[in-house]
């Protein structure tokens, strides 16, 4: 319990410092990004990442994290858009690819999931998590295909 309270206090203090930093220098994209990080995966974080991206549109960490926030809020089109932008800038970004895979899988776009997983495996052939997920998606996709006949 004490550890939880301590972590909350540390996050609150960090948030206050980052907010102060953005007031001193509103063009400090790192402070906007850090505000997003300490906010969690919610609408507030989306606003902070958006401010960061207004200043530095190619900041892949902000694109990735905002995409994850959108995904958590079931704003799948927005999430996919962020991951598409990230991957247009950094085509071999495994984290961006993997996060897009998860969204495609959750909305039933199995072909897209498989394609992205194959890209990940081509970049990193030893990525066990992606290999396992690829097998699971293919098996589930095949089962659904058989049921539809």
N, C-alpha and C positions, 0 to 999 in steps of 0.2 A: 504494500500500500504506500509506504513511504517513498519507494523508488518511483512509483507512478506519479505521485505528487511532485517529486523532484523533476521528473522528465517534463511534466506539464509546465512547471515554472521555467525551466530552461528554454522550452519552446516559446513561451510567452515573452521572455526576455529577448530572445533572438528576434522574434517578430517585431518587437518594439524597436530594436536597433535597426533592422532593415527598413522599417517604416520611416524612421528618423533619417536614414541614409537617402531614401527616395525624396524626402522633402528638401534635403540639402542639395542633392544632385538628382533631379528627376530623370536625367539621361543615363543613370547608372543601371544598365541592364542587368547586371549581376545581382543587385539588390532586389529588383523586381522578381528575378528568377528565384532568389532565396526566399522571398515572401511566399511565392507559390509552393516551394518545397515545404516550408513550415506550416502551410495552411492545410495540407492534406490533399485528398482527391475530391475536390468539391468545386462549386461555382466560384467561390472567392479565389481559389487557386487559378482557375481559368482566366479570371480578370488580370491577375498578376502576371501570368505567362503571356497573356495578350499584350500587356504593357511592355514586357521584355522584348517581345517579337516586333513591336512597332519600332523599337530602337535598333534591334539586331535581328533582322528577319531570318538569318541563316543559322541561328543558335539552335543546334539540333537537340540539345537537352530540353530546351523549353518546348520545342515542337513535340518531342516524345512525351514529355510529362503532361502537356495540355491534351494531347491525344488520349493518354491514359485517363485523365479526368473526364473528358467527353465520354469515353467508353464506360466508365463507372456510372455515369449519369444516363447511360443508354442513348447517348446522342451519337449513334454509330456513323452517320454520314459525316459529321464534323470530325470525328475521330479518324475515320479513313482518310479524309482530306488532309489532316495534319500529317499522318504517316506517309501519304503520297508526296506531300511537299518535302518532308524529311528525306524520303528515298530518292526524290529527284535530285536533291543536293548531295546526298551521300548514299549511293545505290547499294553499298555493301554494309550498311548499318544493320547488324544482326538484331539488335534490340528493337529497332523500328519495324523490321520485317516480322519478327516474332509477335510483337504487339498487334500488327495488322492481321497476322494469321489467326490470333485468338478472336478478333472481331469477326473475320470472315467465317470462322468455324461456328461462332455463336449465332450468326444470322443465316447459316445454311449455305454459304458460298464455298462449297467444298473444293471445287476446281481451283479457285483463287488461293485457298488455304494450302492446297497441295503444291501449287506453283511456287508460292513464297517459301514453303518449307524446303522444296528442292533447291531454291536459291541459297538458303541458309546452309544446307548440307554441302552445296558446291563450294561455298566460302569456307566452311568449317566442317569437314567430313567427320570429325569426332564429336560433334555436338549431339550428345546422347538424348537430351531432352527433345530436340527437334526430330530425331530419328523415331523416338517412341511416339511422339504426337503424330507424325506422318503415318505410322502404322495404324494407330487408333483411328485417325480420320478416314483412311482408306478402308479399313474394316467396317466402320460405321456407315460409310457411303455405300459400300457394296451391299450391306444388309438392307439399307433403305431402298436401293435399286431393286433388290429381289422382292421386297414387300410390295413395291408399286406394280409388279406384274401380276 
